[in-house]
């Protein structure tokens, strides 16, 4: 009967662990390379609004902030080809839902700079959480941008 010494067992285990770690590191490296290859250039987006009231302006400001924060978009201006245009239709509507609470309802249209309509989105949120409306519009804009490329 031949018994291995504990030192040899540790050396083999260390060797196997090193191989596993190197294999894992190589797999992660390949995944990162593939992610870089899948990188899509941000879509230029212009935000237009029809209404000029305070709530419409607040929604526009929140939407522009959300678009700036998104890696999928970059704010643009000047009707550049390939841009997605997000137009806040008319004034946002509002109604009081409880003491001191106001619900905002919006409608936006997605189009190209050549005024080709791509789609619309409607939704609502409380005015003190207008960023939620902006986030929903950005989600819909991700879908709309696929139709301009």
Secondary structure, 3 states (H helix, E strand, C coil): CCCCCHHHHHHHHHHHHHHHHHHHHHHHHHHHHHHHHCCCCCEEEEEEECCCCHHHHHHHHHHHHHHHHCCCEEECCCCCCCCEEEEECCCCEEEEEECCEEEEEEEEEEEECCCCEEEEEEEEEEHHHHHHHHHHHHHHHHHHHCCCC
